[in-house]
Amino acid sequence: MTCTTILPVVLAGGSGTRLWPLSRQLHPKQFLALAGPHTLFQDAVLRLGTLAGDGLKLLPACAVGNEGHRFFIRDQLHEIGQDGACVLLEPSGRNTAPAVTLAALHAASGGGDPMLVITPSDHAFADAAAFSAALRRAVEAAQDGGIALVGIRPDRPETGFGYVRCAGDGPVRRVSGFVEKPDEATARAYLEAGGYFWNGGIFVLRASTWLHAIETFRPEIAQAATRAWAQRRTADGFTRPDKAAFEQIPPDSVDYAVMEHCTSAQADFPVSMAVLESGWSDLGAWDAVWQAGGKDEQGNVARGDVALHDSRNSLVYATSRLVSTVGLDHIVVIETPDAVLVLDRSHSQDVRKIVQQLEKTGRGEGTQPRMVRRPWGWYDCLTAGPRFQVKRILVAPKASLSLQMHHHRSEHWVVVSGTAQVTCGDRTCLLTENESTYIPLGQLHRLSNPGSIPLEIIEVQSGSYLGEDDIVRVEDTYGRC
C-alpha cells in the first residue's frame, strides 16, 4: 500500500473581537475552551491527529501563530502531548496566504513533499468522525497535484460565511467558483438552488502545489516569504522568520491570493471539494456559540455558575460569580471578572463596535483580560487605586519570573501556598506559607518556584506608576529581555 505523508497545519492567528469580553486581543478565542474540555486550538490539533492510519502517515503538527501568543501555543500543545510540534511565529499579522506559505516552506525544508492539511484553529464540529472522513476524501482528491477543500452543506441562509459553488454530485465535486458573504436574499437563493456550500477555510494540497500556486498568482508574496524564511531563527522551540523581511510581505488571504484564481479557465490547478454533512460552526460570534451549544428544554445554553428562571433561547456564560436571569428571551449574557456583556442575539456581529469604542477611549478591557497568562504561570489584578495595586500570582512548579527591577514601585509579597525562592539584591531565601518579604524600589529581584506544586502569592505594589512597562528585565528564561 502506498503511504501518503501528511503535515497537519493549524492556523492559530486572529483576535476574535466579536466574542468579547471572553476573547480579547491578548487572549483570543482559539485559546479558550468554548465547546468542551479542550480549547478550540487544541481541538483543531487533535482532530487532525485522527487522520493517522490506513495509508496516511502524520508528521508532527505545525502551528502558525502570532509572536505574542507563543506561550499559549506552546503550553496548550504540551497539555495534549504535542511537544514535538513545529511552532512558526509571525512577527505581525499578514493574513492566511503568507502563513500557509511559511508552512509550505517548512514542509519543503525536510526534503520531501508532504500533503498539507490546513485548518483554522477556532472552529467547532458536531461529528469528528464525519470531519475525518471528509478530510480523507480531500487528501485522496489532492494526491496528483490538485487542491481540495472541505465544504460544509448549509442548513440555513447564513450571511456571515463565504460560499463555494460546485458542479456535479457525490461526496467529492468540482469547484466552479467562490462567492463572497451574501445578503439574506442571496443566501436563501443559494440554499434553494443547491450546489452552494459554506467555505470553512479547510483545504488540502501538496507543499509543492502551494509554492507553485503562490509563485504563479502572487509572486511578491512568494518571494518576500522565501526571503524571510531563508533568514529564520530557531530557538526555545519556536521558529521565527526574519522580522524585517516578513513585514515586507503583502497581506492577503488564501482565497484571494490563490483559490479564486484556480477556478478560472486558465488556471492549471484543479480544485475539488469534499462534502461535509456534519454540523459546523466558525464560532465567530455569540449567536454562533449559542447555536453550537448544548441546549436545555427552553433552548438555553448555560456555562459556569448560572441560575435561570423563565428564560428561553438565551446564552448565559459565567466565569467568576453567580449569574442569574429572569424572563429573558433571545439574549446573551457574558460575565468575566472585569466586564459584563448583555446583548440581543440578533446583534452578535456588533460586539466588535464595543471593542473599537474601548480601544478609542484607551480602556484596557478591550485588549487584555484581568487574568493575564505568562510563560511561568499567571497573575490576576484583584484591585487597584491611586498609588497601589494588589495582584494574585501563581507560579508553575520549577518555573521562574525574570530577574528584574522597577523604577517607580516597591512590592510586598505574601506566600499563600507553596514554596517561594526569592532573590533580592545579593540575598536569596526560601519562604513558605504565611511568610512575606519586601522588594524595595530599584532593587534587582526574582521570584521562583523550586517546588513540585504551584506557588501562589499575593503581591501588593505601591508607587507613582504601576504599569507593566515598568519592568526592566536583566535575565529571563523565556527570552524576553
C-alpha positions in Angstrom: 0.0 0.0 0.0 1.3 3.5 -0.9 1.7 5.7 2.1 0.9 9.4 2.0 2.8 11.7 4.3 0.6 14.4 5.9 1.7 17.6 7.6 -1.2 18.9 9.8 -1.2 22.7 9.7 -3.2 24.7 12.2 -3.5 28.5 11.6 -3.6 29.9 15.1 -3.8 33.7 14.3 -6.7 36.0 14.8 -8.2 38.1 17.6 -11.9 37.1 17.9 -13.2 40.5 18.9 -16.8 39.5 18.3 -16.5 37.2 21.3 -15.5 39.9 23.7 -15.3 40.0 26.7 -14.3 36.4 26.9 -12.0 36.7 23.8 -9.6 39.6 23.7 -6.6 40.5 21.6 -4.1 39.2 24.1 -6.2 36.1 24.8 -8.2 35.3 21.6 -10.9 32.8 21.2 -8.8 30.0 19.7 -7.1 29.6 23.1 -10.4 29.4 25.0 -12.5 26.3 25.9 -15.8 27.3 24.3 -17.1 23.9 23.2 -15.7 21.3 25.6 -12.8 20.4 27.9 -10.1 21.5 25.3 -9.5 24.8 23.8 -10.5 25.4 20.2 -6.9 25.3 19.2 -6.3 22.0 21.0 -9.4 20.5 19.4 -8.1 21.5 15.9 -4.8 19.8 16.5 -6.4 16.7 18.0 -8.9 16.4 15.1 -6.1 16.3 12.5 -4.4 13.6 14.6 -7.2 11.2 13.8 -6.1 11.0 10.2 -3.2 8.7 11.0 -3.5 5.1 9.7 -5.0 3.4 6.6 -2.1 4.6 4.4 -1.7 8.1 5.9 1.4 8.9 7.9 1.3 12.0 10.0 4.3 14.3 10.6 4.4 16.3 13.9 1.8 19.1 13.6 2.7 22.6 12.5 1.1 25.6 14.2 1.4 29.1 12.7 0.6 31.9 15.1 1.4 35.3 16.4 4.6 36.1 18.3 2.5 37.5 21.2 0.7 34.2 21.6 3.7 31.9 21.5 3.4 30.7 25.1 -0.3 29.9 24.7 0.6 27.8 21.7 3.5 26.1 23.4 1.7 25.4 26.7 -1.5 24.2 25.0 0.4 21.8 22.7 2.2 20.4 25.8 -1.1 19.8 27.6 -2.3 17.5 24.8 1.1 15.7 24.4 2.2 17.5 21.2 5.6 18.8 22.4 7.2 17.7 19.1 5.0 20.1 17.0 6.6 22.9 15.0 5.6 26.4 16.0 6.1 29.1 13.4 5.8 32.6 14.7 4.7 35.6 12.6 6.1 38.9 13.9 3.0 40.7 12.6 -0.4 39.7 11.0 -0.3 39.2 7.3 -3.5 37.1 6.8 -3.6 33.5 5.8 -1.7 33.3 2.5 1.7 34.2 4.0 1.0 31.9 6.9 0.4 28.9 4.6 3.5 29.9 2.6 5.6 29.6 5.8 4.1 26.2 6.5 4.8 25.0 2.9 8.4 26.2 3.2 8.8 24.4 6.5 7.4 21.2 4.9 9.7 21.5 1.9 12.8 22.1 4.1 12.6 18.5 5.2 13.4 17.4 1.6 10.0 15.8 0.9 6.7 16.9 -0.5 4.1 16.1 2.2 0.4 16.8 1.8 -0.6 19.9 3.8 -3.9 19.5 5.6 -4.7 23.1 6.7 -7.4 24.2 9.1 -8.3 27.2 11.1 -7.8 26.9 14.9 -11.2 28.3 16.0 -13.9 26.1 14.5 -16.2 23.5 16.1 -17.6 20.3 14.5 -20.5 18.3 15.8 -19.3 15.0 14.3 -15.5 14.5 14.5 -15.7 11.1 12.6 -17.6 12.8 9.7 -14.9 15.5 9.6 -12.1 13.0 9.5 -13.8 11.1 6.7 -14.3 14.3 4.6 -10.6 15.1 5.1 -9.6 11.7 3.9 -11.6 12.2 0.7 -9.9 15.6 0.3 -6.5 14.0 0.7 -7.3 11.4 -2.0 -8.6 14.1 -4.4 -5.4 16.2 -4.0 -2.9 13.3 -4.5 -1.9 14.3 -8.0 -1.2 18.0 -7.7 -4.7 19.3 -7.3 -6.3 21.3 -4.5 -9.1 20.0 -2.4 -11.4 21.8 0.0 -13.8 20.7 2.7 -17.2 22.4 2.1 -20.0 22.3 4.6 -23.5 21.7 3.4 -25.6 24.7 4.6 -28.6 24.2 6.7 -29.8 27.9 6.9 -29.4 31.1 4.8 -26.2 32.3 6.5 -24.9 35.7 5.6 -21.7 35.5 7.7 -19.9 32.9 5.6 -18.3 32.8 2.2 -19.7 30.1 -0.2 -18.2 27.6 -2.6 -20.1 26.9 -5.8 -19.8 23.3 -7.1 -20.7 21.3 -10.1 -21.8 17.7 -10.1 -22.9 15.3 -7.4 -21.4 12.9 -5.0 -19.1 13.2 -1.9 -16.3 14.9 -4.0 -17.2 17.6 -6.5 -15.6 20.1 -8.9 -15.4 23.6 -7.6 -16.5 26.2 -10.2 -16.2 29.4 -8.1 -16.0 31.2 -4.7 -18.7 33.6 -3.6 -18.4 36.4 -1.1 -20.6 36.7 2.0 -24.1 37.2 0.6 -27.1 39.3 1.7 -30.0 37.3 3.2 -32.0 37.1 -0.1 -29.0 35.8 -2.0 -28.2 33.3 0.8 -31.8 32.0 0.6 -31.4 31.6 -3.1 -28.2 29.6 -2.7 -29.9 27.3 -0.2 -32.8 26.7 -2.5 -30.7 26.2 -5.6 -28.3 23.7 -4.1 -24.7 23.4 -5.3 -23.5 26.0 -2.8 -21.6 25.1 0.3 -20.1 27.1 3.2 -16.4 27.7 2.8 -14.8 26.7 6.1 -11.2 27.6 5.1 -10.1 23.9 5.3 -8.1 22.7 2.4 -5.6 20.1 1.3 -2.7 20.2 -1.2 0.9 19.2 -1.5 3.6 21.7 -0.3 5.0 22.0 -3.8 1.5 22.7 -5.2 1.0 25.7 -2.8 4.5 27.0 -3.5 3.9 26.8 -7.3 0.5 28.4 -7.0 1.6 31.3 -4.8 4.6 31.9 -7.1 2.2 31.9 -10.1 -0.6 34.2 -8.7 1.2 36.3 -6.1 4.9 36.2 -6.8 5.6 39.2 -4.5 4.2 37.1 -1.5 6.2 34.1 -2.5 9.5 36.0 -2.9 9.2 38.0 0.3 8.2 35.0 2.3 11.1 33.0 0.9 13.5 35.8 1.9 12.0 35.8 5.4 12.2 32.0 5.7 15.8 31.9 4.5 16.8 34.2 7.4 14.8 32.3 10.0 15.9 31.7 13.6 15.0 28.6 15.7 15.3 28.9 19.5 13.4 27.7 22.5 11.1 25.5 20.4 10.0 28.4 18.1 10.9 29.1 14.5 10.8 32.8 13.6 11.1 34.2 10.1 13.2 37.3 9.7 11.1 40.2 11.0 12.1 42.9 8.6 11.7 40.6 5.6 8.4 39.2 6.8 6.9 42.7 7.3 7.5 43.4 3.6 5.1 40.6 2.6 1.8 42.0 1.2 -1.1 40.8 3.4 -3.7 38.6 1.6 -6.0 35.6 2.3 -5.7 32.2 0.8 -8.9 32.7 -1.1 -8.0 36.0 -2.7 -4.3 35.2 -3.3 -4.7 31.7 -4.8 -8.1 29.9 -4.7 -10.2 32.3 -6.7 -7.5 32.3 -9.5 -7.5 28.5 -9.6 -11.1 28.3 -10.7 -10.6 30.4 -13.8 -10.4 28.7 -17.2 -6.7 29.5 -17.5 -5.8 28.0 -14.1 -3.5 25.0 -14.1 -4.6 23.9 -10.6 -7.8 21.8 -10.5 -9.9 22.4 -7.4 -12.3 19.9 -5.9 -14.4 19.8 -2.7 -15.2 17.1 -0.3 -18.7 17.5 1.2 -19.1 17.6 4.9 -22.6 16.9 6.1 -21.9 17.3 9.8 -22.7 20.3 11.9 -20.0 23.0 11.8 -19.5 26.5 13.2 -16.7 29.0 13.0 -17.9 30.3 16.4 -17.4 33.8 15.0 -20.0 35.5 17.3 -22.0 34.8 20.4 -25.1 33.7 18.4 -22.9 31.0 16.7 -21.7 29.9 20.2 -25.4 29.5 21.2 -26.2 27.6 18.0 -23.4 25.1 18.6 -24.0 24.7 22.4 -25.9 22.0 24.2 -29.4 23.4 25.0 -31.8 22.7 27.8 -35.6 22.2 27.2 -36.1 26.0 26.9 -33.4 26.4 24.3 -30.8 28.0 26.8 -27.1 27.4 26.8 -25.5 27.9 30.2 -21.9 27.7 31.2 -20.5 28.3 34.7 -22.4 29.2 37.9 -25.8 30.1 36.3 -29.3 30.1 37.6 -32.1 30.6 35.1 -35.8 31.3 35.6 -38.4 31.8 32.9 -35.7 32.3 30.3 -35.6 31.0 26.7 -33.3 30.7 23.7 -30.5 32.5 25.6 -26.8 32.1 26.2 -25.5 32.8 29.7 -21.8 32.4 30.4 -20.4 33.0 33.9 -16.7 32.8 34.7 -16.2 34.2 38.2 -19.5 34.5 40.1 -23.2 33.5 40.1 -25.2 34.9 37.2 -29.0 34.7 37.4 -31.6 35.7 34.8 -35.4 36.1 34.9 -37.7 36.5 31.9 -35.0 36.6 29.2 -35.6 35.6 25.6 -33.1 35.6 22.8 -30.5 37.3 25.0 -26.7 36.8 25.5 -25.1 37.5 28.9 -21.3 37.1 29.2 -19.7 37.7 32.6 -15.9 38.0 33.3 -14.2 39.4 36.3 -13.8 42.8 34.8 -16.6 43.2 32.2 -20.2 42.1 31.6 -21.8 42.0 28.1 -25.6 41.9 27.6 -27.0 41.8 24.0 -29.8 40.6 21.8 -28.6 37.6 20.0 -29.5 39.2 16.6 -26.9 41.9 17.3 -24.0 39.5 17.9 -22.0 40.9 15.0 -22.0 44.3 16.6 -19.9 43.4 19.6 -16.7 44.4 17.7 -18.1 48.0 17.9 -17.9 47.9 21.7 -14.2 46.8 21.4 -13.5 49.6 19.0 -15.1 52.1 21.4 -13.0 50.8 24.3 -9.8 51.0 22.2 -10.6 54.5 21.1 -11.0 55.6 24.7 -7.9 53.8 25.9 -9.7 51.2 28.0 -7.5 48.2 28.6 -10.5 45.8 28.9 -10.8 45.8 25.1 -7.5 44.0 24.6 -6.4 42.3 27.9 -8.3 40.1 30.4 -7.9 40.7 34.1 -6.2 37.3 34.5 -3.0 37.6 32.4 -1.2 34.4 31.3 2.6 34.4 31.4 5.1 31.6 30.4 5.7 31.0 34.1 2.0 31.0 35.2 -0.5 33.9 35.5 -1.4 36.9 37.5 -4.8 38.4 38.4 -5.2 42.1 39.3 -7.6 41.9 42.3 -7.9 45.6 42.9 -6.1 48.9 42.3 -6.3 52.5 43.3 -4.1 55.7 43.5 -0.5 54.5 44.0 -1.4 50.9 44.8 -2.3 47.6 43.1 -2.9 44.1 44.5 -2.2 41.0 42.4 -2.7 37.3 42.9 0.2 35.5 41.3 0.6 31.8 40.5 4.0 30.4 39.5 4.1 26.9 38.0 6.3 24.2 39.5 10.0 24.7 38.6 9.2 28.0 36.9 10.7 31.4 37.4 10.0 35.0 36.7 12.7 37.2 35.1 15.5 38.8 37.1 14.1 42.4 37.0 13.8 45.8 38.7 11.3 48.6 38.7 11.9 52.4 38.6 8.6 53.5 40.1 7.3 50.9 42.5 8.1 48.7 45.5 6.4 45.4 46.2 5.4 43.3 49.2 5.0 39.5 48.7 3.0 37.2 50.9 3.1 33.4 50.3 -0.4 31.8 50.3 0.7 28.3 49.3 3.8 26.5 48.0 7.4 27.5 48.4 9.0 30.7 47.1 12.6 31.2 46.3 13.2 35.0 46.5 16.2 36.8 45.1 16.5 40.4 46.3 19.8 42.1 45.6 22.6 39.7 46.7 20.3 37.8 49.1 18.4 34.6 48.3 16.0 33.0 50.7 13.1 30.5 50.8 9.6 31.5 52.0 6.7 29.2 52.8 3.0 29.7 53.7 2.2 32.9 55.6 5.7 34.3 55.3 6.4 37.6 53.5 9.2 39.8 52.1 9.7 43.4 50.8 11.2 44.4 47.4 12.5 48.0 47.5 12.1 50.3 44.5 15.1 49.9 42.1 16.3 46.6 43.6 17.1 43.7 41.3 14.8 40.8 42.3 13.4 37.4 41.1 10.6 35.1 42.2 11.0 31.3 41.5 9.1 28.2 42.4 11.6 25.4 43.3 8.8 23.0 44.4 6.6 20.4 42.7 3.3 22.2 43.5 2.1 25.6 42.2 3.3 28.6 44.2 0.7 31.2 45.0 1.4 34.7 46.4 -0.3 38.0 47.0 1.6 40.9 45.7 1.0 44.5 46.9 2.5 47.2 44.7 3.0 50.7 45.8 4.4 53.7 43.9 4.0 56.5 41.5 3.5 54.3 38.4 2.3 50.7 38.3 2.2 49.8 34.6 3.6 46.5 33.2 6.1 48.5 31.1 7.9 49.5 34.3 9.7 46.1 34.2 13.4 46.1 33.4 14.4 42.5 32.6 18.1 41.7 33.1 17.9 37.9 32.7 15.0 35.8 31.5 14.4 32.0 31.0 11.9 32.8 28.2 14.0 35.1 26.0 12.0 38.3 26.8 15.0 40.5 27.7 
